[in-house]
């Protein structure tokens, strides 16, 4: 196993004057024409958790090799290397620093399954190095860097696929097409649900990071901060510096389906409310995490509202089950669970109707197979989830969170008035409150209400709100910078 050191690399970049930002050039692997029988050499960045699925997906494909493994935590290299050797016979190179891997002219593409806050920097750097990219959802940690990922893909003519795999589902595509077709009248409300169990992560003490983990690299663009075990390897999702809460974790899949039906644009306004309550009564129902696990966001698209309901206090009581879904409410009824209900509501006695026939083509091969097909053909228009689609859907997650983060505690009547009188919005508000009170009957919930923020979808800026605009990006920690000019 080749465990690369980054010391010579850093000396070279320092000598070249690279400081505030990192760029790489002259290693364009994807410039070569890759024939049907040529081997595509992939690197996987972030090899814990979801990264294992990336590795297995590529190992199962003909004429595709996993040749590079990249992760700041070198404890993972041995097991992942053995997996690659067993299935494909080759020994991958291992790197803690993505920048070293990108220098290798024998690398064709990078598949990114890191923390959210590393998705866009690696995408931009990989495109600058001429590598094609599969980037896990969400493609960005904030709105600014998502747009830069799109710009980098276009500038360097790279194939960049987004990890919203529902885009490769023919069944989902038909629901979306039916909702958007006008055959059931105007699409009035699209409601996404992300109701998965997200209970307490407790409190982990500050300690020294493991010697095998390069914590400076793991933090990357995020501010330097103390290490604790609630950051590495999964609970980083619930901290603002590295994650986007469950809306930007599981929820971005449903957000993407909802936005898919509306079209290729961002909303004109956003308003959010929510709270974080967990099973920690000894700590005032709080834990170490920061992001809300009960949240409602309303995105105004003019004729259509996108309503997104996130509830994490589920699955412990039968009256609050898991629910991960998207419902479409049209003038003539609702599409729920792949069926049409003229009365707008599904129940145990109403079995619904089959959907109208619509044209909803999806490229074959699944999300990973479609990516590899496009790497060979160089036809980005045949990607099921092009980076632009990824950006428009991923951006909704930080946009909703920005309203929440700028909010203040409010009375229930203030919340109801601010969120609007649409019946689906009000139904979700009541679901959140009922869920909290049902789980914690002795608790008097306090919710945070964000301001209704006007947004310019073309400029991708808020209207007259510098405080909100500041949260569209972040102060990047050098040299892990997403540049204005990619």
C-alpha positions as CSV (number, residue, x, y, z in Angstrom):
1,X,0.0,0.0,0.0
2,X,1.4,3.4,-1.0
3,X,0.8,5.9,1.8
4,X,1.8,9.2,0.2
5,X,3.3,12.1,2.2
6,X,2.2,15.6,1.4
7,X,5.5,17.3,2.5
8,X,7.1,17.5,-0.9
9,X,3.8,18.5,-2.4
10,X,3.3,21.4,0.0
11,X,6.9,22.6,-0.6
12,X,6.2,22.7,-4.3
13,X,2.9,24.6,-3.9
14,X,4.5,27.1,-1.5
15,X,7.4,27.7,-3.9
16,X,4.8,28.3,-6.6
17,X,3.1,31.0,-4.5
18,X,-0.1,29.1,-3.8
19,X,-1.5,30.3,-0.5
20,X,-4.9,31.9,-0.4
21,X,-6.3,29.5,-2.9
22,X,-5.2,26.2,-4.4
23,X,-5.2,25.5,-8.1
24,X,-3.7,22.7,-10.1
25,X,-3.1,22.4,-13.8
26,X,-1.3,20.3,-16.3
27,X,-2.6,17.0,-15.2
28,X,-5.6,16.6,-17.4
29,X,-6.3,12.9,-17.5
30,X,-9.8,13.3,-19.1
31,X,-8.2,14.9,-22.2
32,X,-7.6,11.4,-23.5
33,X,-10.3,9.7,-25.4
34,X,-11.6,6.8,-23.3
35,X,-12.9,4.0,-25.5
36,X,-15.4,1.3,-24.5
37,X,-12.7,-1.1,-23.7
38,X,-10.3,1.3,-22.0
39,X,-10.0,1.4,-18.2
40,X,-11.4,4.4,-16.3
41,X,-9.3,5.0,-13.2
42,X,-11.3,6.4,-10.3
43,X,-10.3,7.8,-7.0
44,X,-12.7,7.8,-4.1
45,X,-12.4,10.7,-1.6
46,X,-14.0,10.0,1.8
47,X,-13.9,6.2,2.2
48,X,-15.8,5.8,5.4
49,X,-19.6,5.2,5.4
50,X,-21.1,6.2,2.0
51,X,-17.6,6.1,0.5
52,X,-17.8,2.3,0.8
53,X,-20.8,2.3,-1.5
54,X,-18.9,4.4,-4.0
55,X,-16.0,1.9,-4.0
56,X,-18.3,-1.1,-4.4
57,X,-20.2,0.6,-7.2
58,X,-17.1,1.1,-9.3
59,X,-15.6,-2.2,-8.5
60,X,-18.7,-3.9,-10.0
61,X,-18.2,-2.2,-13.4
62,X,-16.4,-3.5,-16.4
63,X,-13.2,-1.6,-17.3
64,X,-13.4,0.6,-14.2
65,X,-10.8,0.5,-11.5
66,X,-10.5,2.2,-8.1
67,X,-6.9,3.3,-8.3
68,X,-6.8,6.0,-5.6
69,X,-8.2,6.1,-2.0
70,X,-8.2,9.5,-0.3
71,X,-9.1,10.2,3.3
72,X,-7.6,12.2,6.1
73,X,-8.1,9.2,8.4
74,X,-5.4,6.7,7.4
75,X,-7.0,4.0,9.7
76,X,-9.4,3.2,6.8
77,X,-6.7,2.5,4.2
78,X,-6.0,-1.1,5.1
79,X,-9.5,-2.5,4.9
80,X,-10.5,-0.5,1.8
81,X,-7.3,-1.5,0.0
82,X,-8.0,-5.2,0.8
83,X,-11.5,-4.7,-0.6
84,X,-10.2,-3.3,-3.9
85,X,-7.5,-6.0,-4.2
86,X,-10.0,-8.8,-3.5
87,X,-12.5,-7.6,-6.1
88,X,-10.4,-6.0,-8.8
89,X,-6.9,-7.3,-8.2
90,X,-5.1,-4.0,-8.2
91,X,-3.5,-2.2,-5.3
92,X,-4.8,1.4,-5.0
93,X,-2.6,4.3,-4.0
94,X,-3.6,5.9,-0.7
95,X,-3.5,9.6,0.1
96,X,-4.5,11.7,3.1
97,X,-4.4,14.9,1.0
98,X,-6.7,15.2,-2.1
99,X,-4.3,17.7,-3.6
100,X,-1.6,15.0,-4.0
101,X,-4.0,12.6,-5.7
102,X,-5.1,15.3,-8.2
103,X,-1.5,15.7,-9.4
104,X,-1.5,12.1,-10.7
105,X,-2.0,12.1,-14.5
106,X,-3.1,8.5,-14.2
107,X,-6.2,9.5,-12.4
108,X,-9.3,10.0,-14.6
109,X,-12.0,10.9,-12.1
110,X,-12.8,11.5,-8.5
111,X,-15.8,10.3,-6.6
112,X,-16.5,12.4,-3.5
113,X,-18.1,11.0,-0.4
114,X,-16.5,13.3,2.2
115,X,-18.1,15.7,4.7
116,X,-20.5,18.2,3.1
117,X,-18.1,21.1,3.6
118,X,-15.4,19.4,1.4
119,X,-17.8,18.5,-1.5
120,X,-17.4,21.8,-3.5
121,X,-13.7,22.5,-2.9
122,X,-12.8,19.0,-4.1
123,X,-15.2,19.4,-7.1
124,X,-13.6,22.7,-8.1
125,X,-10.0,21.5,-7.6
126,X,-10.7,18.2,-9.5
127,X,-12.2,20.1,-12.5
128,X,-9.2,22.4,-12.5
129,X,-7.0,19.3,-12.7
130,X,-9.1,18.0,-15.6
131,X,-10.7,15.1,-13.6
132,X,-14.4,14.1,-14.0
133,X,-16.4,14.1,-10.8
134,X,-19.1,12.2,-9.1
135,X,-20.0,14.3,-6.0
136,X,-22.2,13.1,-3.3
137,X,-25.2,15.1,-2.2
138,X,-25.4,18.0,-1.4
139,X,-22.8,19.2,-3.9
140,X,-22.2,22.3,-1.7
141,X,-22.1,23.4,1.9
142,X,-23.3,26.9,0.9
143,X,-24.9,28.6,-2.1
144,X,-21.8,30.4,-3.4
145,X,-19.6,27.3,-3.7
146,X,-22.4,25.4,-5.4
147,X,-22.4,27.9,-8.2
148,X,-18.6,27.8,-8.4
149,X,-18.8,24.0,-8.8
150,X,-21.1,24.6,-11.8
151,X,-18.7,27.2,-13.3
152,X,-15.7,24.9,-12.8
153,X,-17.5,22.0,-14.5
154,X,-18.4,24.2,-17.5
155,X,-15.0,26.0,-17.8
156,X,-12.9,22.8,-17.8
157,X,-15.5,20.8,-19.7
158,X,-15.7,18.1,-17.1
159,X,-18.4,15.5,-16.5
160,X,-19.9,16.2,-13.0
161,X,-22.6,14.0,-11.7
162,X,-24.6,14.8,-8.5
163,X,-25.4,12.0,-6.1
164,X,-29.2,12.5,-6.1
165,X,-29.8,9.0,-7.3
166,X,-33.6,9.4,-7.5
167,X,-32.9,11.1,-10.8
168,X,-32.1,7.7,-12.2
169,X,-35.5,6.3,-11.0
170,X,-38.1,5.9,-13.8
171,X,-40.9,5.7,-11.3
172,X,-39.9,9.0,-9.6
173,X,-39.4,10.6,-13.0
174,X,-43.0,9.7,-14.0
175,X,-44.4,11.2,-10.8
176,X,-42.5,14.4,-11.4
177,X,-43.5,14.6,-15.0
178,X,-47.1,14.0,-14.2
179,X,-47.2,16.7,-11.6
180,X,-45.5,19.2,-13.9
181,X,-47.5,18.2,-17.0
182,X,-50.6,20.4,-16.3
183,X,-52.8,17.4,-16.8
184,X,-54.0,17.7,-13.2
185,X,-54.1,21.5,-13.3
186,X,-51.5,23.8,-11.9
187,X,-49.0,22.5,-9.4
188,X,-49.8,24.4,-6.2
189,X,-47.7,22.8,-3.5
190,X,-44.9,20.3,-3.5
191,X,-44.3,18.9,0.0
192,X,-41.1,17.1,0.9
193,X,-40.8,15.0,4.1
194,X,-37.6,14.1,5.9
195,X,-38.8,12.4,9.0
196,X,-36.1,10.0,10.2
197,X,-34.9,9.3,13.8
198,X,-32.4,12.0,14.7
199,X,-32.3,11.8,18.5
200,X,-29.5,12.8,20.9
201,X,-25.9,12.5,20.0
202,X,-25.0,13.3,23.7
203,X,-21.9,15.2,24.6
204,X,-18.3,14.1,23.7
205,X,-15.3,15.6,25.5
206,X,-12.6,17.6,23.8
207,X,-9.5,15.4,23.3
208,X,-6.5,14.9,21.1
209,X,-7.4,13.5,17.7
210,X,-6.2,10.0,16.8
211,X,-2.6,10.1,15.5
212,X,-3.8,8.5,12.2
213,X,-6.2,11.3,11.6
214,X,-5.0,14.5,10.0
215,X,-7.5,16.7,11.7
216,X,-6.3,19.9,10.0
217,X,-7.0,18.3,6.6
218,X,-10.4,16.9,7.9
219,X,-11.4,20.4,8.9
220,X,-10.2,21.9,5.6
221,X,-12.3,25.0,4.8
222,X,-13.9,25.0,8.3
223,X,-12.5,27.1,11.2
224,X,-9.8,25.4,13.3
225,X,-11.5,24.0,16.4
226,X,-11.0,21.3,19.1
227,X,-11.5,17.7,18.2
228,X,-14.2,15.6,19.8
229,X,-15.8,12.3,18.7
230,X,-19.1,13.8,17.7
231,X,-17.4,15.3,14.7
232,X,-15.6,12.3,13.2
233,X,-17.1,10.2,11.4
234,X,-20.9,10.9,11.2
235,X,-22.3,13.4,13.6
236,X,-20.6,16.3,11.7
237,X,-23.9,16.5,9.9
238,X,-25.4,18.3,12.9
239,X,-22.8,21.1,13.2
240,X,-22.9,24.3,11.1
241,X,-19.2,24.3,10.2
242,X,-19.4,21.0,8.5
243,X,-23.0,20.0,7.8
244,X,-26.5,21.3,6.9
245,X,-28.7,19.3,9.3
246,X,-30.9,16.5,8.1
247,X,-32.4,18.7,5.4
248,X,-29.0,18.7,3.7
249,X,-28.4,15.0,4.5
250,X,-31.3,12.7,3.8
251,X,-33.6,15.6,2.9
252,X,-31.7,16.9,-0.1
253,X,-32.9,13.8,-2.0
254,X,-36.6,14.8,-1.4
255,X,-35.8,18.4,-1.9
256,X,-34.4,17.5,-5.3
257,X,-37.5,15.6,-6.3
258,X,-39.7,18.5,-5.2
259,X,-37.7,21.1,-7.0
260,X,-37.4,18.9,-10.1
261,X,-41.2,19.3,-10.6
262,X,-41.0,23.1,-10.3
263,X,-38.2,23.7,-12.7
264,X,-34.7,24.9,-13.1
265,X,-34.8,27.9,-10.8
266,X,-34.5,29.1,-7.2
267,X,-37.3,30.7,-5.1
268,X,-38.2,34.4,-4.6
269,X,-38.6,34.1,-0.8
270,X,-37.8,31.7,2.0
271,X,-39.1,31.5,5.6
272,X,-38.3,28.8,8.2
273,X,-39.0,27.8,11.8
274,X,-37.9,25.0,14.0
275,X,-36.1,23.8,17.1
276,X,-33.7,21.1,18.3
277,X,-35.2,18.8,21.0
278,X,-33.6,15.5,22.0
279,X,-34.0,12.9,24.7
280,X,-31.6,14.6,27.1
281,X,-33.9,15.9,29.9
282,X,-30.9,16.2,32.2
283,X,-29.5,18.7,29.8
284,X,-32.7,20.7,29.2
285,X,-33.5,18.4,26.2
286,X,-30.3,19.5,24.5
287,X,-27.2,17.8,23.2
288,X,-23.9,18.9,21.6
289,X,-25.3,19.4,18.1
290,X,-26.3,22.7,16.6
291,X,-28.7,22.1,13.7
292,X,-32.5,21.8,14.2
293,X,-34.1,18.3,14.1
294,X,-37.6,19.8,13.9
295,X,-37.8,22.3,11.0
296,X,-40.3,23.7,8.5
297,X,-39.2,25.7,5.4
298,X,-41.5,27.4,2.9
299,X,-40.0,28.4,-0.5
300,X,-42.1,30.6,-2.7
301,X,-41.9,30.0,-6.4
302,X,-44.8,32.2,-7.4
303,X,-47.6,29.8,-8.5
304,X,-46.0,27.0,-6.5
305,X,-44.9,26.6,-2.9
306,X,-42.2,24.1,-1.9
307,X,-42.9,23.1,1.6
308,X,-40.3,21.0,3.4
309,X,-41.0,19.3,6.7
310,X,-38.1,17.8,8.8
311,X,-38.9,15.9,11.9
312,X,-36.3,13.8,13.8
313,X,-38.3,12.8,16.9
314,X,-39.8,9.8,15.1
315,X,-39.8,6.0,15.2
316,X,-39.9,5.6,19.0
317,X,-43.7,5.9,19.2
318,X,-46.0,4.4,16.7
319,X,-48.0,7.6,16.2
320,X,-44.8,9.3,14.9
321,X,-43.5,6.9,12.3
322,X,-40.7,7.5,9.8
323,X,-41.7,9.3,6.6
324,X,-39.4,10.1,3.7
325,X,-41.5,11.2,0.7
326,X,-42.7,13.9,-1.7
327,X,-46.3,14.7,-2.3
328,X,-47.6,16.9,-5.2
329,X,-50.8,19.0,-4.7
330,X,-52.4,20.1,-8.0
331,X,-55.6,22.0,-8.7
332,X,-57.5,18.7,-9.4
333,X,-56.0,16.5,-6.7
334,X,-52.8,15.1,-5.2
335,X,-50.1,12.7,-6.3
336,X,-49.1,10.7,-3.2
337,X,-47.1,7.6,-3.2
338,X,-47.2,7.3,-7.0
339,X,-51.0,7.4,-7.2
340,X,-53.4,10.2,-8.0
341,X,-56.1,11.1,-5.5
342,X,-58.8,13.4,-6.8
343,X,-59.8,14.4,-3.3
344,X,-56.3,15.5,-2.5
345,X,-55.8,13.0,0.3
346,X,-54.8,9.4,0.6
347,X,-56.4,7.1,3.2
348,X,-56.9,3.5,3.9
349,X,-60.1,3.3,1.9
350,X,-59.1,5.3,-1.1
351,X,-56.6,3.4,-3.2
352,X,-56.0,6.2,-5.7
353,X,-55.7,6.1,-9.5
354,X,-52.9,5.3,-11.8
355,X,-51.0,8.3,-13.1
356,X,-51.6,9.8,-16.5
357,X,-49.2,8.7,-19.2
358,X,-46.3,11.0,-19.5
359,X,-42.9,11.0,-21.2
360,X,-40.2,10.7,-18.6
361,X,-37.1,9.2,-20.0
362,X,-34.2,8.2,-17.7
363,X,-30.7,7.2,-18.8
364,X,-29.9,3.5,-17.9
365,X,-27.2,2.3,-15.6
366,X,-28.2,3.9,-12.3
367,X,-26.5,7.0,-11.0
368,X,-23.0,5.6,-11.1
369,X,-23.3,3.7,-14.3
370,X,-24.8,6.7,-16.0
371,X,-21.8,8.8,-14.8
372,X,-19.3,6.3,-16.3
373,X,-21.2,6.2,-19.6
374,X,-21.0,10.0,-19.8
375,X,-17.3,10.0,-18.9
376,X,-16.8,7.8,-22.0
377,X,-19.2,9.7,-24.3
378,X,-18.3,13.2,-23.1
379,X,-22.1,14.0,-23.4
380,X,-23.0,15.9,-20.2
381,X,-26.5,16.4,-21.5
382,X,-27.1,12.7,-20.9
383,X,-26.3,12.9,-17.2
384,X,-29.3,12.1,-15.1
385,X,-28.1,14.5,-12.4
386,X,-25.9,17.2,-13.9
387,X,-24.1,19.5,-11.4
388,X,-26.4,22.4,-12.3
389,X,-29.4,20.4,-11.1
390,X,-27.4,19.4,-8.0
391,X,-26.6,23.0,-7.3
392,X,-30.2,24.3,-7.6
393,X,-31.5,21.6,-5.2
394,X,-28.6,21.7,-2.8
395,X,-28.8,25.5,-2.5
396,X,-32.3,25.2,-1.0
397,X,-30.9,23.5,2.1
398,X,-28.6,26.3,3.2
399,X,-31.3,28.9,2.1
400,X,-33.8,27.4,4.4
401,X,-31.3,27.2,7.2
402,X,-30.3,30.8,6.8
403,X,-33.8,32.0,7.6
404,X,-33.8,29.7,10.7
405,X,-30.3,30.8,11.8
406,X,-31.3,34.5,11.7
407,X,-34.5,33.8,13.7
408,X,-35.6,34.5,17.2
409,X,-38.0,32.7,19.6
410,X,-41.6,33.5,18.8
411,X,-45.1,32.7,20.0
412,X,-47.1,30.1,18.3
413,X,-49.5,32.7,16.8
414,X,-46.6,34.7,15.4
415,X,-45.2,31.5,13.8
416,X,-48.5,30.6,12.3
417,X,-49.0,34.1,10.8
418,X,-45.4,34.3,9.5
419,X,-45.4,30.9,7.8
420,X,-48.6,31.7,5.8
421,X,-52.1,30.3,5.7
422,X,-51.7,27.6,3.1
423,X,-53.4,24.5,4.5
424,X,-50.4,22.2,3.8
425,X,-48.0,24.6,5.6
426,X,-50.4,24.8,8.6
427,X,-50.7,21.0,8.5
428,X,-46.9,20.7,8.8
429,X,-46.7,23.2,11.6
430,X,-49.3,21.2,13.6
431,X,-47.4,18.0,12.8
432,X,-44.2,19.5,14.3
433,X,-45.8,20.8,17.4
434,X,-47.9,17.6,17.9
435,X,-44.7,15.5,17.5
436,X,-42.7,17.5,20.0
437,X,-45.5,17.5,22.6
438,X,-46.3,13.9,22.0
439,X,-42.8,12.8,22.7
440,X,-42.2,15.2,25.6
441,X,-45.6,15.8,27.3
442,X,-44.0,17.8,30.1
443,X,-42.1,20.1,27.8
444,X,-43.4,23.5,26.8
445,X,-41.8,23.9,23.4
446,X,-40.1,27.0,22.3
447,X,-39.6,27.5,18.5
448,X,-37.3,29.7,16.6
449,X,-38.9,31.7,13.8
450,X,-36.8,33.1,11.0
451,X,-37.5,36.2,8.9
452,X,-39.1,35.9,5.5
453,X,-36.2,36.6,3.2
454,X,-36.7,37.9,-0.3
455,X,-34.3,36.3,-2.8
456,X,-33.1,37.2,-6.3
457,X,-32.9,33.8,-8.0
458,X,-30.8,35.2,-10.9
459,X,-28.2,37.0,-8.9
460,X,-28.4,34.2,-6.2
461,X,-28.4,37.0,-3.5
462,X,-30.9,38.1,-0.9
463,X,-32.7,41.4,-1.5
464,X,-31.5,44.2,0.8
465,X,-30.2,41.9,3.5
466,X,-26.4,41.9,3.9
467,X,-26.6,39.8,7.1
468,X,-28.3,37.0,5.1
469,X,-26.0,37.4,2.2
470,X,-23.0,36.8,4.5
471,X,-24.3,33.3,5.1
472,X,-24.4,32.5,1.4
473,X,-20.7,31.8,1.7
474,X,-18.2,31.4,4.5
475,X,-14.7,32.7,5.6
476,X,-12.6,30.0,4.1
477,X,-9.5,28.8,6.0
478,X,-6.5,29.1,3.8
479,X,-5.4,27.4,1.7
480,X,-8.7,25.5,1.5
481,X,-10.5,28.2,-0.4
482,X,-13.2,28.1,-3.1
483,X,-12.1,31.0,-5.3
484,X,-14.3,33.7,-6.9
485,X,-12.7,32.9,-10.2
486,X,-12.4,29.1,-10.8
